[in-house]
Amino acid sequence: MKLGKVGTSIQTDYGKMRVASANKTVKIKAGTFKKCIVAKIGSGKKAINYVIAPKHGLIQISQNGKSILEAIKIK
């Protein structure tokens, strides 16, 4: 997957999304992941945030600051 610039749209396996943050370090239960992309679908409180790691793919989905789906263990 190509690293997108902030504000542009990217096409992923999960649909078309807007890049909210690029090159971000994310810490979750499965570990710390560097150079992640945070992409959004929607706006405001209804927006869904997807965190995509370059080597592992989708690692977290959150909405309104609460995690909906999170990787616990990655091999």
N, CA, C and O atoms as a GROMACS GRO file, in nm:
protein
  300
    1MET      N    1   0.084  -0.118   0.000
    1MET     CA    2   0.000   0.000   0.000
    1MET      C    3   0.088   0.123   0.000
    1MET      O    4   0.188   0.129   0.071
    2LYS      N    5   0.050   0.222  -0.080
    2LYS     CA    6   0.125   0.346  -0.090
    2LYS      C    7   0.096   0.437   0.029
    2LYS      O    8  -0.017   0.443   0.078
    3LEU      N    9   0.198   0.506   0.075
    3LEU     CA   10   0.180   0.603   0.182
    3LEU      C   11   0.120   0.729   0.122
    3LEU      O   12   0.182   0.792   0.035
    4GLY      N   13   0.001   0.766   0.166
    4GLY     CA   14  -0.068   0.883   0.112
    4GLY      C   15  -0.033   1.010   0.187
    4GLY      O   16   0.014   1.006   0.300
    5LYS      N   17  -0.058   1.123   0.121
    5LYS     CA   18  -0.039   1.252   0.187
    5LYS      C   19  -0.165   1.286   0.264
    5LYS      O   20  -0.274   1.243   0.227
    6VAL      N   21  -0.151   1.363   0.370
    6VAL     CA   22  -0.264   1.402   0.454
    6VAL      C   23  -0.364   1.481   0.371
    6VAL      O   24  -0.328   1.574   0.299
    7GLY      N   25  -0.492   1.442   0.382
    7GLY     CA   26  -0.598   1.509   0.310
    7GLY      C   27  -0.636   1.445   0.178
    7GLY      O   28  -0.740   1.478   0.121
    8THR      N   29  -0.554   1.354   0.128
    8THR     CA   30  -0.584   1.288   0.002
    8THR      C   31  -0.664   1.160   0.027
    8THR      O   32  -0.668   1.110   0.139
    9SER      N   33  -0.724   1.109  -0.077
    9SER     CA   34  -0.800   0.984  -0.067
    9SER      C   35  -0.711   0.868  -0.112
    9SER      O   36  -0.634   0.881  -0.207
   10ILE      N   37  -0.724   0.756  -0.043
   10ILE     CA   38  -0.652   0.635  -0.083
   10ILE      C   39  -0.751   0.521  -0.098
   10ILE      O   40  -0.853   0.517  -0.030
   11GLN      N   41  -0.719   0.430  -0.188
   11GLN     CA   42  -0.802   0.311  -0.207
   11GLN      C   43  -0.732   0.195  -0.137
   11GLN      O   44  -0.617   0.163  -0.168
   12THR      N   45  -0.801   0.132  -0.042
   12THR     CA   46  -0.745   0.018   0.030
   12THR      C   47  -0.835  -0.102   0.009
   12THR      O   48  -0.936  -0.094  -0.061
   13ASP      N   49  -0.799  -0.213   0.069
   13ASP     CA   50  -0.882  -0.333   0.063
   13ASP      C   51  -1.014  -0.312   0.137
   13ASP      O   52  -1.110  -0.386   0.116
   14TYR      N   53  -1.018  -0.211   0.223
   14TYR     CA   54  -1.135  -0.186   0.306
   14TYR      C   55  -1.225  -0.076   0.250
   14TYR      O   56  -1.327  -0.044   0.311
   15GLY      N   57  -1.189  -0.018   0.137
   15GLY     CA   58  -1.268   0.087   0.074
   15GLY      C   59  -1.187   0.213   0.052
   15GLY      O   60  -1.067   0.216   0.080
   16LYS      N   61  -1.252   0.318   0.002
   16LYS     CA   62  -1.186   0.446  -0.023
   16LYS      C   63  -1.192   0.530   0.104
   16LYS      O   64  -1.298   0.548   0.163
   17MET      N   65  -1.076   0.582   0.147
   17MET     CA   66  -1.065   0.656   0.273
   17MET      C   67  -0.985   0.783   0.254
   17MET      O   68  -0.910   0.797   0.157
   18ARG      N   69  -1.003   0.876   0.347
   18ARG     CA   70  -0.927   1.001   0.350
   18ARG      C   71  -0.816   0.987   0.453
   18ARG      O   72  -0.841   0.945   0.566
   19VAL      N   73  -0.694   1.023   0.415
   19VAL     CA   74  -0.580   1.013   0.506
   19VAL      C   75  -0.586   1.127   0.607
   19VAL      O   76  -0.582   1.244   0.569
   20ALA      N   77  -0.597   1.094   0.735
   20ALA     CA   78  -0.602   1.193   0.842
   20ALA      C   79  -0.463   1.218   0.900
   20ALA      O   80  -0.432   1.330   0.942
   21SER      N   81  -0.379   1.115   0.902
   21SER     CA   82  -0.245   1.128   0.957
   21SER      C   83  -0.156   1.022   0.892
   21SER      O   84  -0.197   0.907   0.876
   22ALA      N   85  -0.036   1.061   0.855
   22ALA     CA   86   0.058   0.968   0.794
   22ALA      C   87   0.185   0.964   0.878
   22ALA      O   88   0.218   1.060   0.947
   23ASN      N   89   0.254   0.853   0.872
   23ASN     CA   90   0.382   0.837   0.942
   23ASN      C   91   0.366   0.847   1.093
   23ASN      O   92   0.448   0.910   1.159
   24LYS      N   93   0.264   0.787   1.148
   24LYS     CA   94   0.232   0.796   1.290
   24LYS      C   95   0.276   0.669   1.362
   24LYS      O   96   0.269   0.559   1.306
   25THR      N   97   0.321   0.684   1.486
   25THR     CA   98   0.354   0.570   1.570
   25THR      C   99   0.234   0.540   1.659
   25THR      O  100   0.185   0.628   1.729
   26VAL      N  101   0.188   0.414   1.656
   26VAL     CA  102   0.067   0.374   1.729
   26VAL      C  103   0.104   0.264   1.828
   26VAL      O  104   0.171   0.167   1.791
   27LYS      N  105   0.060   0.278   1.953
   27LYS     CA  106   0.085   0.178   2.055
   27LYS      C  107  -0.048   0.114   2.094
   27LYS      O  108  -0.139   0.182   2.141
   28ILE      N  109  -0.058  -0.019   2.074
   28ILE     CA  110  -0.177  -0.095   2.110
   28ILE      C  111  -0.132  -0.220   2.186
   28ILE      O  112  -0.014  -0.237   2.214
   29LYS      N  113  -0.227  -0.307   2.220
   29LYS     CA  114  -0.196  -0.429   2.296
   29LYS      C  115  -0.097  -0.520   2.224
   29LYS      O  116  -0.017  -0.588   2.288
   30ALA      N  117  -0.103  -0.523   2.092
   30ALA     CA  118  -0.016  -0.611   2.015
   30ALA      C  119   0.127  -0.558   2.004
   30ALA      O  120   0.217  -0.631   1.962
   31GLY      N  121   0.149  -0.433   2.041
   31GLY     CA  122   0.283  -0.376   2.034
   31GLY      C  123   0.281  -0.234   1.981
   31GLY      O  124   0.176  -0.171   1.972
   32THR      N  125   0.399  -0.184   1.946
   32THR     CA  126   0.413  -0.050   1.892
   32THR      C  127   0.445  -0.060   1.744
   32THR      O  128   0.534  -0.135   1.704
   33PHE      N  129   0.371   0.014   1.664
   33PHE     CA  130   0.387   0.010   1.519
   33PHE      C  131   0.425   0.149   1.469
   33PHE      O  132   0.360   0.248   1.503
   34LYS      N  133   0.530   0.156   1.387
   34LYS     CA  134   0.578   0.283   1.334
   34LYS      C  135   0.533   0.301   1.190
   34LYS      O  136   0.502   0.204   1.121
   35LYS      N  137   0.531   0.425   1.145
   35LYS     CA  138   0.496   0.464   1.008
   35LYS      C  139   0.357   0.417   0.966
   35LYS      O  140   0.337   0.373   0.853
   36CYS      N  141   0.262   0.427   1.058
   36CYS     CA  142   0.123   0.387   1.029
   36CYS      C  143   0.047   0.501   0.964
   36CYS      O  144   0.082   0.618   0.977
   37ILE      N  145  -0.058   0.465   0.893
   37ILE     CA  146  -0.149   0.561   0.832
   37ILE      C  147  -0.279   0.556   0.911
   37ILE      O  148  -0.331   0.448   0.938
   38VAL      N  149  -0.330   0.672   0.949
   38VAL     CA  150  -0.462   0.681   1.010
   38VAL      C  151  -0.554   0.738   0.903
   38VAL      O  152  -0.538   0.851   0.858
   39ALA      N  153  -0.652   0.657   0.861
   39ALA     CA  154  -0.745   0.698   0.756
   39ALA      C  155  -0.886   0.702   0.812
   39ALA      O  156  -0.919   0.627   0.904
   40LYS      N  157  -0.970   0.789   0.757
   40LYS     CA  158  -1.106   0.808   0.808
   40LYS      C  159  -1.209   0.785   0.699
   40LYS      O  160  -1.186   0.807   0.580
   41ILE      N  161  -1.324   0.739   0.745
   41ILE     CA  162  -1.444   0.738   0.661
   41ILE      C  163  -1.548   0.817   0.739
   41ILE      O  164  -1.578   0.783   0.854
   42GLY      N  165  -1.602   0.920   0.679
   42GLY     CA  166  -1.702   1.003   0.746
   42GLY      C  167  -1.639   1.123   0.814
   42GLY      O  168  -1.519   1.147   0.802
   43SER      N  169  -1.723   1.199   0.886
   43SER     CA  170  -1.672   1.317   0.956
   43SER      C  171  -1.745   1.334   1.088
   43SER      O  172  -1.852   1.277   1.109
   44GLY      N  173  -1.686   1.413   1.177
   44GLY     CA  174  -1.746   1.439   1.307
   44GLY      C  175  -1.742   1.318   1.398
   44GLY      O  176  -1.650   1.236   1.390
   45LYS      N  177  -1.842   1.306   1.487
   45LYS     CA  178  -1.846   1.196   1.584
   45LYS      C  179  -1.875   1.061   1.518
   45LYS      O  180  -1.844   0.957   1.575
   46LYS      N  181  -1.935   1.063   1.400
   46LYS     CA  182  -1.969   0.938   1.331
   46LYS      C  183  -1.853   0.883   1.248
   46LYS      O  184  -1.864   0.775   1.192
   47ALA      N  185  -1.743   0.957   1.240
   47ALA     CA  186  -1.627   0.914   1.162
   47ALA      C  187  -1.566   0.787   1.221
   47ALA      O  188  -1.559   0.770   1.342
   48ILE      N  189  -1.525   0.700   1.134
   48ILE     CA  190  -1.458   0.576   1.175
   48ILE      C  191  -1.312   0.585   1.132
   48ILE      O  192  -1.283   0.610   1.015
   49ASN      N  193  -1.221   0.566   1.228
   49ASN     CA  194  -1.077   0.575   1.203
   49ASN      C  195  -1.018   0.436   1.186
   49ASN      O  196  -1.045   0.346   1.265
   50TYR      N  197  -0.939   0.420   1.083
   50TYR     CA  198  -0.871   0.294   1.056
   50TYR      C  199  -0.721   0.318   1.068
   50TYR      O  200  -0.668   0.411   1.006
   51VAL      N  201  -0.652   0.236   1.146
   51VAL     CA  202  -0.506   0.246   1.158
   51VAL      C  203  -0.448   0.130   1.078
   51VAL      O  204  -0.477   0.013   1.104
   52ILE      N  205  -0.365   0.165   0.980
   52ILE     CA  206  -0.309   0.065   0.890
   52ILE      C  207  -0.157   0.067   0.902
   52ILE      O  208  -0.093   0.170   0.878
   53ALA      N  209  -0.100  -0.047   0.940
   53ALA     CA  210   0.046  -0.060   0.952
   53ALA      C  211   0.100  -0.108   0.818
   53ALA      O  212   0.036  -0.191   0.753
   54PRO      N  213   0.216  -0.058   0.775
   54PRO     CA  214   0.267  -0.092   0.641
   54PRO      C  215   0.294  -0.241   0.617
   54PRO      O  216   0.267  -0.291   0.508
   55LYS      N  217   0.345  -0.313   0.717
   55LYS     CA  218   0.378  -0.454   0.696
   55LYS      C  219   0.267  -0.549   0.742
   55LYS      O  220   0.265  -0.664   0.700
   56HIS      N  221   0.177  -0.502   0.826
   56HIS     CA  222   0.078  -0.591   0.886
   56HIS      C  223  -0.065  -0.567   0.839
   56HIS      O  224  -0.150  -0.655   0.856
   57GLY      N  225  -0.093  -0.454   0.782
   57GLY     CA  226  -0.228  -0.421   0.738
   57GLY      C  227  -0.308  -0.355   0.849
   57GLY      O  228  -0.252  -0.286   0.934
   58LEU      N  229  -0.438  -0.377   0.849
   58LEU     CA  230  -0.527  -0.314   0.945
   58LEU      C  231  -0.500  -0.366   1.086
   58LEU      O  232  -0.502  -0.486   1.109
   59ILE      N  233  -0.473  -0.273   1.181
   59ILE     CA  234  -0.445  -0.316   1.319
   59ILE      C  235  -0.545  -0.260   1.419
   59ILE      O  236  -0.556  -0.312   1.530
   60GLN      N  237  -0.619  -0.154   1.381
   60GLN     CA  238  -0.715  -0.097   1.476
   60GLN      C  239  -0.825  -0.020   1.403
   60GLN      O  240  -0.800   0.046   1.303
   61ILE      N  241  -0.948  -0.030   1.456
   61ILE     CA  242  -1.061   0.050   1.410
   61ILE      C  243  -1.118   0.118   1.533
   61ILE      O  244  -1.142   0.052   1.634
   62SER      N  245  -1.140   0.248   1.524
   62SER     CA  246  -1.197   0.321   1.638
   62SER      C  247  -1.300   0.422   1.590
   62SER      O  248  -1.297   0.469   1.476
   63GLN      N  249  -1.390   0.454   1.682
   63GLN     CA  250  -1.491   0.556   1.655
   63GLN      C  251  -1.512   0.638   1.781
   63GLN      O  252  -1.530   0.583   1.890
   64ASN      N  253  -1.509   0.771   1.766
   64ASN     CA  254  -1.531   0.863   1.876
   64ASN      C  255  -1.434   0.835   1.993
   64ASN      O  256  -1.473   0.846   2.109
   65GLY      N  257  -1.310   0.801   1.963
   65GLY     CA  258  -1.209   0.778   2.065
   65GLY      C  259  -1.212   0.641   2.131
   65GLY      O  260  -1.128   0.612   2.215
   66LYS      N  261  -1.308   0.556   2.094
   66LYS     CA  262  -1.319   0.422   2.154
   66LYS      C  263  -1.283   0.317   2.050
   66LYS      O  264  -1.330   0.322   1.936
   67SER      N  265  -1.200   0.223   2.090
   67SER     CA  266  -1.157   0.117   2.000
   67SER      C  267  -1.270   0.017   1.975
   67SER      O  268  -1.331  -0.034   2.070
   68ILE      N  269  -1.299  -0.009   1.849
   68ILE     CA  270  -1.401  -0.107   1.811
   68ILE      C  271  -1.334  -0.243   1.787
   68ILE      O  272  -1.383  -0.347   1.829
   69LEU      N  273  -1.219  -0.238   1.719
   69LEU     CA  274  -1.145  -0.359   1.687
   69LEU      C  275  -0.997  -0.329   1.705
   69LEU      O  276  -0.948  -0.225   1.660
   70GLU      N  277  -0.926  -0.420   1.772
   70GLU     CA  278  -0.783  -0.398   1.795
   70GLU      C  279  -0.709  -0.529   1.790
   70GLU      O  280  -0.755  -0.630   1.844
   71ALA      N  281  -0.595  -0.528   1.724
   71ALA     CA  282  -0.511  -0.647   1.717
   71ALA      C  283  -0.454  -0.676   1.856
   71ALA      O  284  -0.403  -0.585   1.922
   72ILE      N  285  -0.461  -0.801   1.900
   72ILE     CA  286  -0.406  -0.838   2.030
   72ILE      C  287  -0.270  -0.906   2.014
   72ILE      O  288  -0.180  -0.886   2.096
   73LYS      N  289  -0.257  -0.985   1.908
   73LYS     CA  290  -0.133  -1.055   1.885
   73LYS      C  291  -0.108  -1.062   1.734
   73LYS      O  292  -0.197  -1.097   1.657
   74ILE      N  293   0.013  -1.030   1.694
   74ILE     CA  294   0.050  -1.036   1.551
   74ILE      C  295   0.173  -1.124   1.539
   74ILE      O  296   0.272  -1.103   1.609
   75LYS      N  297   0.167  -1.222   1.452
   75LYS     CA  298   0.280  -1.314   1.433
   75LYS      C  299   0.374  -1.262   1.327
   75LYS      O  300   0.475  -1.325   1.298
   0.00000   0.00000   0.00000
